[in-house]
Amino acid sequence: MKSEREFVLGVWDGHDAGAALVRGGELVCAINEERLTRRKLEVGFPSLAIGACLEFAGLTPRDVKYIAASTTDPAKTLTRLFPRLKEEYYLIRRRKLPPRTADPFKKAFKYRFTELAPNPVSIALSRRHLTGRLRALGFRDFRLSLVDHHAAHAVAAAACSGFPEALVITLDGVGDGLCGTVRRFAGGRLELLRALPAHTSLGIFFEHVTNLMNMRELEDEGKVMALANYAYPIPDEENPLMDLIAATDGNIVSRYSATALHRELRRILWRYPSEQFAAMAQRVLEKSILDLVRHYLAATGIRRLAAAGGVFSNIKMNMKIAALDGVERIYVFPHMGDGGLGIGAAMHLNYEAFGVAGYRLDDLYLGPRHSRVEILAACTAARREGGALKWETVADAPQRAARFILDGEIILWFRGRMEIGPRSLGNRSILARPDNNRIKDRLNVLLKKRVWYQPFCPSILAEDGPPLLHADGLCLDDNRFMTMAFRVREEHLPLMAGVINIDGTCRPQFVKEENPAYRELLLALKAELGYGVVLNTSFNIHGEPLVCTPAEALKMLRQTGIRYLFLEDVLVENLAA
């Protein structure tokens, strides 16, 4: 007999591949393949991520009878059947190979092909391929459900929001023939209001802008957003990009194809400084989506919004959506890009099979954890390899870490289960004082090797959010995952000097009781700084994914010249620093 206590496995085998396990009303485990292969934004079938999820839950492949995967359009099916195409795309995008699609015909064919919707042939071939890959891992007698790309995004946003009713909007580059959808969520069910066709994609528009500015599409769009802050604002009627794509009557419209849009953007680019071009593109994105949201707020009367898809990684846009008249609350699914599709697919099947729709995602600590035995073994191995290290077990790790931070040290903080998604949230984090620009510059130049204008972010005690930031009508409780920008109060700009944009905004994580040790650290900082706030950036070096294991954390300690690393309650000192 079917039971809602059955495990459901979600699989995504595209850009930022990953897997997730759902059981009943609980997201049990989730991890992306990059954390295990050590190739950032890994593509391909997530065999290692599937294995890690099963290991965490104490399962074998034969224990799982319900499996869901997303996206069956012809382009995705082709890369499944010919993985070398996927690998070549990955290497080009990561700047490991020069582009091989300079030929206009090839580029046009690529975009026309990726815009195609699923058909019976592509669905059947994808099902056959995925079934074969799963059987090769040892799965038997399972039900495989193929979930529409944007349905997976929408389910993840709606189910995790905790809202009984919401307007659900998904927006990304392209998937299953669409660039987005608008849905009504009520009673655990989703009703489609509008499907937005792939050929008028705001996600592709912003990818083009990123590419033309010599950045990596699908990765560096945040740099474009940050650079836009340095431009002089111009009226919309003087912005030539406004004529290229827009929202009208609840739809996204453009008179240009994807290739023609790229050509028009390239034609305009040379006439403007890079920061001005970035600002004009950011304004087009903001205005189009604000107009889209306004339309459906008026049409439905719904005041709560749930959102997913890569376009919603734009925190400045999210802030402006939240400030709209008529928006009571907004929830952005924190793993909003395609890396979260495995979660959405599992949730979709869990509802379809067992009728379970409510999840209330309170934290993102869903990856593996490591025991003290594993930590000490990793320390011993690192010293054997030549590391000048010493370590001790401490009873007051949060207080020790806070003291080091206050003294001007950069701290590597490794604790509990690894986060999923694009943000470090206090379990795999690099921490420093929030008020020291010299430390910020050191992090940027030596560790992150990022562009100078890209800011770092703060973690803040949830109760200290209102006195430090202008809420501007935003509900702070909905913004614990760094999905929204906030304006810093003027009197606190010096305290936040290392974690703010040039425009006085920041992207905070509000820390509540879901991470007790991290709260202790922030409370210790508050005793001296007056507020519980710390600079928090991801525990990785440039071009690599977030660290997953103690061995990877120790390797980074030795590579960077940082002095202190906390592995749970084990304090490791780099004697060579």
C-alpha positions in Angstrom: 0.0 0.0 0.0 1.2 3.5 -0.8 2.2 5.5 2.2 3.1 9.2 2.5 6.1 7.9 4.5 7.7 6.6 1.3 10.9 8.3 0.1 10.7 10.3 -3.1 14.0 11.0 -5.0 14.2 14.1 -7.2 16.9 14.3 -9.9 18.2 17.1 -12.1 20.8 16.3 -14.7 21.4 19.6 -16.4 23.2 22.8 -15.4 24.1 22.6 -11.7 22.9 19.0 -11.5 21.7 17.7 -8.2 19.5 15.3 -6.2 17.0 15.6 -3.3 15.1 13.2 -1.1 11.6 14.0 0.2 9.6 12.0 2.7 6.1 13.0 3.8 6.2 16.7 4.6 10.0 16.8 5.1 12.9 17.6 2.7 15.3 15.1 4.1 18.5 15.7 2.1 19.6 17.7 -1.0 23.0 18.2 -2.6 24.3 19.4 -5.9 26.8 17.4 -7.9 29.4 20.2 -7.9 30.1 19.8 -4.2 31.3 16.2 -4.9 33.0 16.5 -8.3 34.6 19.8 -7.3 33.6 21.3 -10.7 31.5 24.5 -10.1 28.0 24.3 -11.5 28.6 20.7 -12.7 26.5 19.3 -15.6 25.4 15.7 -16.2 23.7 12.9 -14.4 24.2 13.4 -10.6 25.3 9.9 -9.7 27.4 11.1 -6.7 24.6 13.4 -5.4 22.1 10.5 -5.6 24.5 8.3 -3.7 25.1 11.0 -1.0 21.4 11.4 -0.5 20.8 7.7 -0.1 23.8 7.4 2.2 22.5 10.2 4.5 19.1 8.5 4.8 20.5 5.0 5.3 18.9 3.7 2.0 20.0 1.6 -0.9 18.7 2.2 -4.4 16.2 -0.7 -4.1 14.6 1.1 -1.1 13.4 4.0 -3.4 10.3 3.3 -5.5 9.4 6.9 -6.5 11.7 9.0 -8.6 11.1 12.3 -10.4 13.2 14.1 -13.0 12.7 17.4 -14.8 12.7 18.7 -18.3 12.2 16.7 -21.5 12.4 19.2 -24.3 14.4 18.2 -27.5 17.5 20.2 -26.5 17.7 18.6 -23.1 17.0 15.2 -24.5 19.8 15.7 -27.1 22.4 16.5 -24.4 21.2 13.4 -22.5 21.8 11.2 -25.5 25.1 12.9 -26.5 26.8 14.0 -23.2 29.8 15.3 -25.1 27.6 18.2 -26.2 26.9 19.0 -22.6 30.5 18.8 -21.6 31.6 21.1 -24.5 29.0 23.6 -23.4 30.3 23.4 -19.9 33.9 24.0 -20.9 33.0 26.9 -23.1 30.9 28.5 -20.4 33.7 28.1 -17.9 36.2 29.7 -20.3 38.1 26.4 -20.7 37.5 26.3 -24.4 36.9 29.1 -26.9 33.4 29.5 -28.3 32.6 27.3 -31.3 29.3 28.9 -32.1 30.4 32.1 -33.7 28.8 31.2 -37.0 25.4 33.1 -37.0 23.6 30.1 -38.5 24.9 27.9 -35.7 23.8 30.4 -33.1 20.4 30.9 -34.6 19.9 27.1 -34.8 21.0 26.7 -31.1 18.4 29.2 -29.9 15.6 27.9 -32.1 16.3 24.4 -30.9 16.4 25.2 -27.2 13.1 27.0 -27.6 11.3 23.8 -28.7 8.7 22.3 -26.3 8.7 18.7 -25.4 7.1 16.2 -27.8 6.3 12.5 -27.6 9.6 11.5 -29.1 11.8 13.7 -26.8 9.7 12.6 -23.7 10.1 8.9 -24.6 13.8 9.2 -25.3 14.4 11.1 -22.1 12.4 8.5 -20.1 14.4 5.7 -21.7 17.8 7.3 -21.0 17.0 8.3 -17.4 15.6 4.8 -16.7 18.8 3.3 -17.9 21.0 5.5 -15.8 18.9 4.8 -12.7 19.0 1.1 -13.3 22.8 1.2 -13.7 22.9 2.7 -10.2 20.9 -0.3 -8.8 17.3 1.1 -8.8 14.6 -1.5 -9.5 10.8 -1.5 -9.7 10.5 2.3 -9.5 8.0 4.8 -10.8 9.7 7.5 -12.8 7.7 10.7 -13.1 8.8 13.4 -15.6 8.0 16.8 -14.3 7.7 20.0 -16.5 10.6 22.4 -16.0 8.6 25.3 -14.8 6.1 23.2 -12.8 9.1 22.0 -10.8 10.2 25.6 -10.2 6.6 26.6 -9.2 6.1 23.7 -6.8 9.3 24.4 -5.0 8.4 28.0 -4.5 4.8 27.5 -3.6 5.3 24.4 -1.3 8.2 25.9 0.6 6.7 29.4 1.1 4.3 28.4 3.9 1.6 30.5 2.2 -1.9 28.9 2.0 -2.5 31.0 -1.1 0.0 32.8 -3.4 0.6 34.1 -6.9 3.5 31.9 -8.2 5.8 33.3 -10.9 8.7 31.4 -12.4 11.2 33.1 -14.7 14.4 31.8 -16.2 16.3 31.5 -19.5 14.4 28.6 -21.1 13.0 25.2 -20.1 10.5 22.9 -21.8 9.7 25.5 -24.4 8.9 28.3 -21.9 10.8 31.1 -20.2 8.3 31.4 -17.4 4.9 30.8 -16.0 2.3 32.5 -13.8 0.2 30.3 -11.5 -2.3 30.6 -8.7 -1.6 28.4 -5.7 -4.4 27.5 -3.3 -5.5 24.4 -1.4 -2.2 22.7 -2.3 -2.9 22.9 -6.0 -1.4 25.0 -8.8 -3.5 26.6 -11.5 -1.7 27.8 -14.6 -2.7 31.4 -15.6 -0.1 32.2 -18.2 2.7 30.3 -20.0 5.4 32.7 -21.2 7.0 31.5 -24.4 10.8 30.9 -24.7 11.4 33.2 -27.6 10.7 36.3 -25.4 12.9 35.4 -22.5 14.0 38.1 -20.0 16.5 35.5 -18.7 18.1 35.1 -22.2 18.1 38.9 -22.5 20.1 39.2 -19.3 22.4 36.3 -20.3 23.1 38.1 -23.6 24.1 41.3 -21.6 26.3 39.2 -19.4 28.0 37.5 -22.3 28.5 40.7 -24.3 30.2 42.3 -21.2 32.8 39.5 -21.3 31.4 37.7 -18.3 30.1 34.1 -17.9 26.4 33.7 -18.6 24.5 31.6 -16.1 27.0 32.7 -13.4 28.0 36.3 -13.6 24.6 38.0 -13.9 25.1 39.2 -10.3 28.2 41.1 -11.4 26.1 43.0 -14.0 23.6 43.9 -11.3 26.4 45.1 -9.0 28.1 47.2 -11.7 24.8 48.9 -12.5 25.0 50.7 -9.2 27.9 52.8 -10.5 26.0 54.3 -13.4 24.3 57.7 -13.6 20.5 57.0 -13.8 18.8 58.0 -17.0 15.0 58.3 -17.8 13.4 55.3 -19.3 12.6 57.2 -22.5 16.4 57.7 -23.1 17.2 54.0 -22.5 17.5 52.3 -25.9 17.2 48.9 -24.4 13.6 49.6 -23.4 12.6 49.0 -27.0 14.0 45.5 -27.1 11.8 43.6 -24.7 8.9 44.5 -22.3 5.9 43.2 -20.3 2.5 44.0 -21.9 -0.9 42.8 -20.7 0.5 40.0 -18.6 2.9 38.7 -21.2 6.6 39.3 -22.2 6.8 40.6 -25.8 9.7 41.4 -28.1 9.9 41.9 -31.9 13.3 40.2 -31.9 14.3 36.6 -31.9 17.0 35.5 -29.4 19.8 35.9 -32.0 18.4 39.2 -33.3 18.2 40.4 -29.7 21.9 39.5 -29.2 22.8 41.4 -32.3 20.8 44.5 -31.3 22.4 44.5 -27.8 25.9 44.2 -29.4 25.0 47.2 -31.7 24.1 49.3 -28.7 26.9 48.2 -26.3 29.8 50.1 -27.9 28.1 53.4 -27.5 28.0 53.3 -23.7 30.4 52.8 -20.8 30.0 49.3 -19.3 28.4 50.4 -16.1 25.8 52.4 -18.0 25.0 49.5 -20.3 24.6 47.3 -17.1 22.3 49.8 -15.5 20.1 50.1 -18.6 19.8 46.3 -18.8 19.0 46.1 -15.1 16.3 48.7 -15.5 14.7 46.8 -18.4 14.6 43.7 -16.2 13.1 45.5 -13.3 10.5 47.4 -15.2 9.4 44.4 -17.2 8.9 42.2 -14.2 7.3 44.9 -12.1 4.8 45.5 -14.8 4.2 41.7 -15.1 3.6 41.4 -11.3 1.3 44.5 -11.2 -0.8 43.0 -13.9 -1.4 39.7 -12.0 -1.8 41.3 -8.7 -4.7 43.3 -10.2 -6.1 40.4 -12.1 -6.1 37.9 -9.1 -6.3 40.1 -6.0 -3.7 37.9 -4.4 -1.3 39.8 -2.2 1.3 37.1 -1.5 4.0 36.2 -4.1 6.1 33.0 -4.4 8.9 33.0 -7.0 11.5 30.8 -8.5 13.8 30.5 -11.5 17.2 32.0 -12.2 15.9 35.5 -12.9 14.9 35.8 -9.2 18.5 35.6 -8.2 18.5 39.4 -8.9 18.2 40.8 -5.4 17.7 44.4 -6.4 14.7 43.4 -8.6 13.3 41.3 -5.7 13.5 44.3 -3.4 11.5 46.4 -5.8 8.9 43.7 -6.3 8.5 43.5 -2.5 8.0 47.3 -2.3 5.1 47.3 -4.8 1.7 48.4 -3.6 -0.4 45.3 -3.3 2.4 42.9 -2.3 1.9 41.9 1.2 4.8 39.3 1.4 7.2 37.8 -1.1 9.0 34.5 -0.8 11.8 33.7 -3.3 12.7 30.0 -3.2 16.4 30.2 -2.1 17.7 27.6 -4.6 16.0 29.5 -7.3 18.0 28.4 -10.3 18.0 25.1 -12.1 20.1 23.6 -9.3 16.8 23.5 -7.3 14.9 21.5 -9.9 15.6 18.2 -8.2 13.9 19.5 -5.1 10.9 20.8 -7.1 10.5 17.5 -9.0 10.6 15.4 -5.8 7.9 17.7 -4.3 5.8 17.5 -7.4 5.8 13.7 -7.4 5.2 13.6 -3.6 2.0 15.6 -4.0 1.0 13.6 -7.1 1.5 10.2 -5.4 0.7 11.0 -1.7 -1.1 14.3 -1.7 1.5 16.0 0.5 2.0 19.7 -0.4 3.1 21.6 2.7 6.8 21.8 3.5 7.7 25.1 5.2 11.4 25.2 4.5 12.9 26.7 7.6 16.6 26.2 6.7 18.9 25.0 3.9 21.2 22.8 6.0 20.3 19.7 3.9 23.7 18.4 2.9 26.0 15.9 4.6 27.6 16.4 8.0 30.9 14.9 9.3 31.8 13.3 12.6 34.6 14.3 15.0 36.3 11.0 14.0 36.3 12.1 10.3 37.5 15.6 11.3 40.4 14.4 13.3 41.4 11.9 10.7 41.4 14.7 8.1 43.6 16.9 10.3 46.1 14.0 10.8 46.2 13.4 7.0 46.7 17.1 6.2 49.6 17.3 8.6 51.1 14.1 7.1 51.0 15.8 3.7 53.2 18.6 5.0 50.7 21.0 6.6 52.1 23.1 9.5 49.0 22.6 11.6 48.0 22.2 15.2 44.6 21.6 16.6 42.6 21.3 19.8 39.1 20.6 20.8 37.4 23.7 22.4 34.2 24.0 24.4 33.5 27.6 23.4 34.0 27.6 19.6 31.5 30.4 18.8 33.0 32.7 21.5 36.6 31.9 20.3 35.7 32.6 16.7 34.0 35.9 17.7 37.1 37.0 19.6 39.3 36.3 16.6 37.0 38.2 14.3 36.9 41.2 16.6 40.8 41.2 16.6 40.8 41.5 12.8 41.2 37.8 11.8 39.5 36.1 8.9 37.9 32.9 10.1 37.0 29.7 8.2 33.8 28.3 9.8 32.8 24.7 9.1 29.9 23.3 11.1 26.8 21.0 10.9 25.2 20.0 7.6 26.3 21.7 4.4 24.0 24.3 2.9 22.3 23.8 -0.4 21.9 26.6 -2.9 24.2 29.5 -4.0 24.7 31.1 -0.6 26.7 30.3 2.5 24.4 30.6 5.5 26.7 30.0 8.5 27.7 26.3 8.1 30.3 26.7 5.3 31.3 30.3 5.7 34.3 32.7 5.7 33.7 35.3 8.4 35.2 38.7 9.2 34.4 42.0 10.8 31.6 43.9 8.9 33.1 47.3 9.4 36.6 46.9 8.0 37.2 47.8 4.3 40.8 46.5 4.4 39.6 43.1 5.3 37.1 43.2 2.6 39.8 44.2 0.0 42.0 41.3 1.3 39.2 38.8 0.8 38.4 40.1 -2.7 42.0 40.2 -3.9 43.6 37.1 -2.2 40.7 34.7 -1.8 37.9 35.4 -4.0 39.7 37.1 -6.9 36.5 39.0 -7.7 35.8 42.3 -9.4 36.3 45.2 -7.1 32.7 46.4 -7.2 31.2 43.1 -6.1 30.2 43.4 -2.4 30.1 40.9 0.4 27.1 40.2 2.5 26.2 40.2 6.2 24.7 37.7 8.5 22.5 39.5 11.1 20.7 38.4 14.2 17.0 38.5 13.1 16.1 40.8 16.0 18.8 43.3 14.9 17.5 43.5 11.4 14.9 46.3 12.1 17.3 48.7 13.8 20.0 48.2 11.2 17.9 48.2 8.0 15.0 50.0 6.4 12.4 47.3 6.1 10.4 49.4 3.6 7.4 47.2 4.2 9.3 44.0 3.8 8.7 41.1 6.2 12.1 40.2 7.6 11.0 36.7 8.4 10.7 35.8 4.7 14.3 36.8 4.0 16.6 34.4 5.9 18.3 33.1 2.8 20.0 36.2 1.1 17.4 36.5 -1.6 16.5 40.2 -1.1 18.3 43.5 -0.9 17.7 46.0 2.0 18.7 49.6 2.6 21.1 50.2 5.5 20.1 52.9 7.9 22.4 55.9 7.4 23.6 55.9 11.0 24.8 52.4 10.7 26.7 52.7 7.4 30.1 52.8 9.2 29.3 49.5 11.1 28.3 47.9 7.7 31.1 49.4 5.6 32.4 46.0 4.5 29.1 44.5 3.5 27.2 47.2 1.6 26.9 48.3 -2.0 27.8 51.7 -3.2 24.0 52.5 -3.2 23.8 51.8 0.6 22.0 48.4 0.2 23.1 44.9 1.4 21.9 41.3 0.9 21.5 40.0 4.5 20.9 36.7 6.1 18.7 37.0 9.1 19.7 34.3 11.7 17.1 32.8 14.0 17.1 29.7 16.1 17.7 27.3 13.2 21.5 27.7 13.7 22.2 27.9 17.4 26.0 27.9 17.2 26.0 30.7 14.6 23.6 32.7 16.8 26.0 32.3 19.7 28.8 33.7 17.5 26.7 36.7 16.5 25.6 37.3 20.1 29.3 37.3 21.1 30.0 39.9 18.4 27.0 42.0 19.6 28.5 42.3 23.0 31.2 44.5 21.6 29.8 45.9 18.3 26.4 46.7 19.7 24.7 44.5 17.0 25.0 40.9 16.0 26.4 41.3 12.5 29.3 39.6 10.6 30.7 39.6 7.1 29.8 36.2 5.7 31.0 34.9 2.3 31.1 31.4 0.9 33.7 29.0 2.0 35.5 28.5 -1.3 38.1 30.1 -3.5 37.6 31.6 -6.9 36.3 29.2 -9.4 35.5 26.3 -7.0 32.3 25.2 -5.3 31.6 25.5 -1.6 33.7 23.1 0.4 31.9 19.9 1.4 34.4 17.8 3.5 36.9 18.6 6.3 39.7 17.6 4.0 38.6 20.3 1.5 38.4 22.9 4.3 41.9 22.0 5.5 43.2 22.2 1.9 41.8 25.7 1.6 43.3 26.7 5.0 46.7 25.8 3.7 46.2 27.4 0.2 45.0 30.8 1.5 47.2 31.6 4.4 44.3 32.2 6.7 45.3 31.4 10.3 42.2 29.8 12.0 39.7 27.2 10.9 36.9 25.8 13.1 35.8 22.3 12.2 32.8 21.9 14.5 34.5 22.2 17.9 38.0 21.5 16.6 40.1 24.7 16.3 42.8 24.3 13.7 45.7 26.8 13.5 47.8 27.2 10.4 51.2 27.8 11.8 52.5 28.9 8.4 50.1 31.8 8.2 
